[in-house]
Amino acid sequence: MEMDSKSENESSERKGYIKIDWGRQGGVILGYLAVIFGYFGIIANTMMIDESGLWISFYDMDRTILFWTFETYISSSLNPIIFLLILIILLMLIIFFSLKEWHSPLILSILIPGLIIFILDIYWTLIYIPDSITTGTFIFSFKIQGLAIVLLFLVCFGLTYKENIPLYGIKASIWLVPLIIAEAFIFYTIMFGISIEPFILQFGSVEGYINMLILTFTVLAGSLSGIKLKRSRRKEKIIDFASESH
């Protein structure tokens, strides 16, 4: 029986069948599907609804949000330039401490929740807690569109955190940037037809490059922090095991 199964595997390899390692590729596929359906799905389910809660036609939608997705989750409480500067600084700090050894796990455990709280606009809820207590009126702030970029960060984090070979996780994460850009072109073509406008919006405008920059920084921050925290966890396990053995 063992010889038969072995010969079947060899014959399948000779025939060029694709063998999927679901322990590795399965996680990558699920991550990609989450971004493919979730990234623009979150944006569409929030930006294509009017003030009355009714769906608007895609002909009436702002076409730029397909290529300038960062504009959908900018906090209305902050100047857009200030918001983008803080966002980029937070992402760069996560990347920096993911590459350094100086108390990195502790700092990342503060920066990552801080990034998510900032993107989702939850920090205003925390700031107004004293007012909520004194007035008895709970003040809640939540930017649901920010879930799109948070989803991208968490998927990239998961792709490297679960991967035994970090390089594979980083490669899989980086490919999400051109995938999201290509998806925007596909959606535009399906909804509005073939046009040169997508190329102008993406490659002929400052906003298009800002969008690519934020996507790239988000992917790098998520994937590198995933590697860093996994290595830190491994070191802790080794130390615990060594202490128990003694």
C-alpha positions, 0 to 999 in steps of 0.5 A, spaced: 500 500 500 505 504 501 509 503 495 502 504 491 501 511 494 508 513 493 508 511 486 501 515 485 505 521 488 510 520 483 506 519 477 502 526 479 508 530 480 510 527 473 504 529 470 505 536 473 499 536 478 499 542 483 500 540 490 497 545 495 500 545 502 494 547 506 498 548 512 502 554 508 498 556 502 491 555 505 493 561 510 495 565 504 489 563 500 484 565 506 488 572 507 488 574 500 480 572 500 479 576 506 483 582 503 480 581 496 473 581 498 474 585 505 478 591 503 473 594 498 467 591 501 468 595 507 469 601 503 463 600 499 458 598 504 460 605 508 461 610 502 455 608 497 450 609 502 447 616 503 445 619 509 438 616 509 441 609 509 439 608 502 444 605 497 446 610 491 448 608 484 455 607 483 454 612 477 453 617 483 459 615 487 466 618 488 470 614 483 476 617 486 475 612 492 477 606 488 484 609 488 485 614 493 482 609 499 486 613 504 481 618 504 475 614 506 478 613 513 481 620 514 478 622 521 473 628 520 476 631 527 483 632 524 486 636 519 487 631 513 495 632 512 495 632 520 492 625 520 496 622 514 502 625 518 501 621 524 498 615 520 505 614 516 509 616 523 506 610 527 507 605 521 514 607 520 515 607 528 512 600 527 517 598 522 523 601 525 522 597 532 520 591 528 527 591 525 531 593 532 532 589 538 531 595 543 525 593 548 521 592 541 516 587 543 514 591 549 514 598 544 510 594 539 505 591 544 503 599 545 504 601 538 500 596 534 493 597 539 495 605 538 495 604 531 488 601 530 485 606 535 488 611 531 485 609 525 478 607 527 478 614 531 476 610 537 481 615 541 476 620 541 471 616 545 477 615 550 479 622 551 471 624 552 470 618 558 471 624 563 465 628 560 461 621 559 462 620 566 460 627 568 454 628 563 451 621 563 452 621 556 456 616 552 460 619 547 462 614 542 467 615 536 468 609 531 470 610 523 468 604 520 471 605 514 478 604 517 477 597 518 479 596 511 486 598 512 486 595 519 484 588 515 490 589 511 495 590 517 492 584 521 492 579 514 499 581 513 501 580 521 498 573 520 501 571 514 508 572 517 506 570 524 504 563 522 509 562 517 515 558 519 519 561 514 518 569 514 521 570 507 515 567 505 510 571 509 513 577 507 513 576 499 505 574 500 504 580 504 508 585 499 504 582 493 497 585 496 499 592 494 499 590 487 493 586 488 489 591 491 491 596 486 489 591 480 482 590 484 481 598 483 482 598 476 478 591 475 472 594 479 473 601 475 472 597 468 466 593 470 462 599 473 464 605 468 468 601 462 475 602 459 478 609 460 484 612 461 482 616 468 484 610 472 491 611 470 491 618 471 488 617 478 493 612 480 499 614 477 498 621 475 496 624 481 499 625 488 494 622 492 495 616 488 502 615 490 500 617 497 495 611 497 501 606 494 505 609 500 500 608 505 499 601 503 506 599 502 507 602 509 501 598 512 504 591 509 511 592 511 509 594 518 504 588 519 508 583 516 515 585 520 511 586 526 508 579 525 515 576 525 518 580 531 513 578 535 513 571 533 521 571 534 520 574 541 515 569 543 519 563 541 525 566 545 520 566 551 518 559 550 526 557 550 527 561 556 521 558 560 523 551 557 531 552 560 528 555 567 524 549 567 529 544 565 534 546 571 
